[in-house]
Amino acid sequence: MSFTMASDSKPLALVVLIHTKSRENRDRVVALNSSNIPFFRNPSTQHSTRTIFTPATRPKAQLGMVPSGEASTLVGLVEIWSSPAAFSAVKQTPTYKSFHSSVAKERLYDPARDMEISEWIPAAGFVARKGEKESPKAGIVMLAKFVLKDNDLSANRDGLVGVLGKFCDWVEQNEPGTLTYHVLVSEKNPSEVLMFERYKDLAALGVHGKTAEFKAMFRGTGRFIQGKKTVLSEWEELDGSFVANTPGGAGIGGQAKL
């Protein structure tokens, strides 16, 4: 198994972390994003997934991607586009430009300084289940980033994706409370592999981590990764998110036009 760079015919996934300076600014960014959901749900945008989330607030939640002091000011997104060209086209639209104009005018954050954007290529697993117009709303989003052993990055990446992908297939068939279980790889950071996971609720997450199949998968990853460098971060999915396999998901009434 091997993975090639994202091209205009391959999906593009973006993980975006926005470091605002206050809770009020974060809430305003969330509101602006939510107001544009009808636009992004238009199938012509070629945008199949846009989940918005903030750091988990429950005790003992793992917040490995959340800098100290930012639990109430950080907001994240996972976006999946049908191709890099689709994302490039949306960036030229009035809606996209208006959003960033509002961000600048209201000084909500500095895109050059306060935004982390990483590009990923889908490699295995499922975003929504086959036959679903749209995945149900999640209570929990998990991002898990693995760092490969550097003795042979290509072989270790293929091996890790193979182990994770096999487990993804089992999860899709046997864990209805696991709503998304998706493996992503990176051209720009070839030593990293990302898991994008969504769970119905805390109970579903608890069940997931206790199965014999999970434990076997976990053991199987050890030969490919630098275990101490794994980063786990738990998030709460916000209203207005949509997660699907096809552009626009299930759609909503009154969709804006491009």
C-alpha positions as CSV (number, residue, x, y, z in Angstrom):
1,M,0.0,0.0,0.0
2,S,1.3,3.5,-0.8
3,F,0.0,7.0,-0.7
4,T,0.6,9.8,-3.2
5,M,0.3,13.5,-2.8
6,A,-3.1,15.2,-2.9
7,S,-4.1,16.1,-6.4
8,D,-7.0,17.8,-8.0
9,S,-8.8,14.4,-8.2
10,K,-8.2,13.3,-4.6
11,P,-10.0,14.5,-1.5
12,L,-8.4,17.1,0.7
13,A,-8.8,17.1,4.5
14,L,-7.9,20.2,6.6
15,V,-7.5,20.3,10.3
16,V,-7.7,23.9,11.5
17,L,-7.0,25.2,15.0
18,I,-7.8,28.8,15.7
19,H,-6.2,30.4,18.7
20,T,-8.4,33.3,19.7
21,K,-7.5,35.6,22.6
22,S,-10.8,35.5,24.6
23,R,-13.9,33.4,25.1
24,E,-16.0,36.2,23.5
25,N,-13.8,36.1,20.4
26,R,-14.1,32.3,20.2
27,D,-17.8,32.4,20.5
28,R,-18.0,35.1,17.7
29,V,-15.8,32.9,15.4
30,V,-18.1,30.0,16.0
31,A,-21.2,32.1,15.3
32,L,-19.7,33.4,12.0
33,N,-18.8,29.8,11.0
34,S,-22.3,28.6,11.8
35,S,-24.0,31.4,9.9
36,N,-22.2,30.2,6.7
37,I,-23.2,26.5,7.1
38,P,-26.0,26.9,4.5
39,F,-23.4,28.0,2.0
40,F,-21.1,25.1,2.8
41,R,-24.0,22.7,2.6
42,N,-24.6,23.6,-1.0
43,P,-23.3,20.6,-3.0
44,S,-21.7,22.9,-5.5
45,T,-19.0,23.7,-2.9
46,Q,-17.9,20.1,-3.0
47,H,-17.6,20.2,0.8
48,S,-18.7,17.0,2.5
49,T,-17.6,17.5,6.1
50,R,-17.3,20.6,8.3
51,T,-17.2,19.8,11.9
52,I,-16.6,22.6,14.4
53,F,-15.5,21.8,18.0
54,T,-14.0,23.2,21.2
55,P,-11.9,21.5,23.8
56,A,-13.6,19.0,26.0
57,T,-14.6,20.3,29.4
58,R,-15.2,17.0,31.3
59,P,-12.7,16.1,34.1
60,K,-9.7,14.0,33.0
61,A,-10.3,14.6,29.3
62,Q,-7.1,14.4,27.3
63,L,-6.2,17.8,25.7
64,G,-2.9,17.1,24.1
65,M,-3.4,19.6,21.3
66,V,-4.7,22.4,23.5
67,P,-2.0,24.8,24.8
68,S,-2.0,25.7,28.5
69,G,-4.5,28.4,29.2
70,E,-6.4,28.0,25.9
71,A,-9.2,25.6,26.9
72,S,-11.8,28.3,26.7
73,T,-10.4,30.2,23.7
74,L,-9.4,27.5,21.2
75,V,-11.7,26.4,18.4
76,G,-11.0,23.7,15.8
77,L,-12.5,22.4,12.6
78,V,-12.1,19.4,10.4
79,E,-13.0,20.1,6.8
80,I,-13.1,17.6,3.9
81,W,-13.2,18.8,0.3
82,S,-13.6,16.7,-2.8
83,S,-10.3,18.1,-4.1
84,P,-7.8,20.9,-3.5
85,A,-9.3,22.7,-6.5
86,A,-12.7,22.7,-4.8
87,F,-11.3,24.4,-1.7
88,S,-9.4,26.9,-3.9
89,A,-12.6,27.8,-5.7
90,V,-14.5,28.4,-2.4
91,K,-11.7,30.8,-1.3
92,Q,-12.6,33.1,-4.2
93,T,-16.3,33.3,-3.2
94,P,-17.9,36.4,-1.6
95,T,-19.1,34.3,1.4
96,Y,-15.5,33.1,2.2
97,K,-14.1,36.6,1.7
98,S,-16.8,38.2,3.8
99,F,-16.0,35.8,6.7
100,H,-12.3,36.8,6.7
101,S,-13.2,40.4,6.3
102,S,-15.3,40.2,9.5
103,V,-12.5,38.4,11.3
104,A,-10.1,41.2,10.4
105,K,-12.6,44.0,11.1
106,E,-13.5,42.7,14.5
107,R,-9.9,41.6,15.3
108,L,-11.0,38.1,16.3
109,Y,-7.7,36.6,15.4
110,D,-4.7,37.1,13.2
111,P,-4.8,34.4,10.4
112,A,-1.0,34.5,9.9
113,R,-0.2,34.1,13.6
114,D,-3.2,32.5,15.3
115,M,-4.3,29.8,12.8
116,E,-2.8,26.3,12.5
117,I,-3.8,24.6,9.2
118,S,-2.6,21.1,8.3
119,E,-3.4,19.2,5.1
120,W,-4.2,15.5,5.1
121,I,-5.0,12.8,2.6
122,P,-7.8,10.2,3.5
123,A,-6.2,6.7,3.7
124,A,-8.6,4.3,5.4
125,G,-11.7,4.0,7.5
126,F,-15.1,5.8,7.3
127,V,-16.3,9.4,7.7
128,A,-19.9,8.4,7.6
129,R,-21.3,4.9,7.2
130,K,-22.2,3.6,3.7
131,G,-25.8,4.5,2.9
132,E,-26.0,7.4,5.4
133,K,-26.8,10.7,3.9
134,E,-25.1,12.2,6.9
135,S,-23.5,11.0,10.1
136,P,-25.5,11.7,13.3
137,K,-24.3,14.5,15.6
138,A,-21.5,13.5,17.8
139,G,-21.0,14.3,21.5
140,I,-17.3,13.7,21.3
141,V,-14.6,14.3,18.7
142,M,-11.2,12.7,19.1
143,L,-8.0,13.6,17.2
144,A,-5.1,11.2,17.7
145,K,-1.8,12.0,16.0
146,F,0.8,9.3,15.7
147,V,4.5,9.8,14.9
148,L,6.1,7.0,12.9
149,K,9.4,5.4,13.7
150,D,11.9,7.0,11.4
151,N,13.9,3.9,10.4
152,D,11.6,3.4,7.3
153,L,8.8,6.0,7.2
154,S,7.1,4.6,4.1
155,A,7.0,1.0,5.3
156,N,6.0,2.1,8.8
157,R,3.2,4.3,7.5
158,D,1.9,1.6,5.3
159,G,2.0,-0.9,8.2
160,L,0.3,1.5,10.6
161,V,-2.5,2.4,8.1
162,G,-2.9,-1.3,7.4
163,V,-3.5,-2.1,11.1
164,L,-5.7,0.9,11.7
165,G,-7.7,0.3,8.5
166,K,-8.4,-3.3,9.4
167,F,-9.7,-2.1,12.8
168,C,-11.8,0.6,11.1
169,D,-13.6,-2.0,9.1
170,W,-14.5,-3.9,12.3
171,V,-15.6,-0.7,14.1
172,E,-17.9,0.2,11.2
173,Q,-19.7,-3.1,11.4
174,N,-19.7,-3.5,15.2
175,E,-19.8,-0.2,17.0
176,P,-22.8,1.9,16.1
177,G,-21.9,4.5,18.7
178,T,-18.6,5.2,16.9
179,L,-19.8,7.6,14.2
180,T,-16.5,8.3,12.4
181,Y,-13.3,6.4,12.4
182,H,-11.0,7.8,9.7
183,V,-7.3,7.5,9.0
184,L,-5.4,10.4,7.4
185,V,-1.8,10.7,6.2
186,S,0.2,13.8,5.3
187,E,2.5,14.6,2.4
188,K,4.0,17.7,4.2
189,N,4.6,15.8,7.4
190,P,5.2,12.2,6.2
191,S,6.2,11.0,9.7
192,E,2.6,11.7,11.0
193,V,-0.7,9.8,10.8
194,L,-3.9,11.2,12.1
195,M,-7.1,9.5,13.4
196,F,-10.3,11.5,13.1
197,E,-12.8,9.9,15.4
198,R,-16.4,10.9,16.5
199,Y,-18.5,9.2,19.2
200,K,-22.2,9.5,20.0
201,D,-21.4,10.1,23.7
202,L,-19.0,9.2,26.5
203,A,-20.5,5.8,26.9
204,A,-19.7,5.0,23.3
205,L,-16.1,6.1,23.7
206,G,-15.9,3.9,26.8
207,V,-17.1,0.8,25.0
208,H,-14.7,1.4,22.2
209,G,-11.6,1.4,24.3
210,K,-12.5,-1.9,26.1
211,T,-13.0,-4.3,23.3
212,A,-10.5,-7.2,22.6
213,E,-10.3,-5.9,19.0
214,F,-9.2,-2.4,20.2
215,K,-6.5,-4.0,22.4
216,A,-5.3,-6.1,19.5
217,M,-5.1,-3.1,17.3
218,F,-3.3,-1.1,19.9
219,R,-0.7,-3.8,20.3
220,G,-0.4,-4.0,16.5
221,T,0.6,-0.4,16.2
222,G,3.6,-0.5,18.5
223,R,6.1,-1.7,15.9
224,F,5.4,1.3,13.7
225,I,5.1,4.3,16.0
226,Q,7.0,6.2,18.6
227,G,4.5,5.6,21.3
228,K,5.6,8.4,23.6
229,K,5.0,11.0,20.9
230,T,1.3,10.1,20.4
231,V,-0.9,13.1,21.0
232,L,-4.6,12.6,21.9
233,S,-7.1,15.5,22.1
234,E,-10.8,15.3,23.0
235,W,-13.3,17.9,21.8
236,E,-17.0,18.7,21.9
237,E,-18.7,18.9,18.6
238,L,-20.8,22.1,18.1
239,D,-24.2,22.6,16.5
240,G,-24.0,23.5,12.8
241,S,-21.4,20.7,12.1
242,F,-22.1,18.3,9.3
243,V,-20.2,15.1,8.5
244,A,-20.9,13.1,5.3
245,N,-19.5,11.2,2.4
246,T,-21.0,13.4,-0.3
247,P,-21.0,17.2,-0.8
248,G,-23.4,19.1,1.4
249,G,-24.4,16.1,3.5
250,A,-28.2,15.8,3.9
251,G,-28.6,19.4,2.9
252,I,-30.9,22.0,4.5
253,G,-33.5,24.3,3.2
254,G,-32.6,27.7,1.9
255,Q,-29.2,26.8,0.8
256,A,-27.1,29.8,-0.4
257,K,-25.9,29.7,-4.0
258,L,-22.3,30.1,-5.0
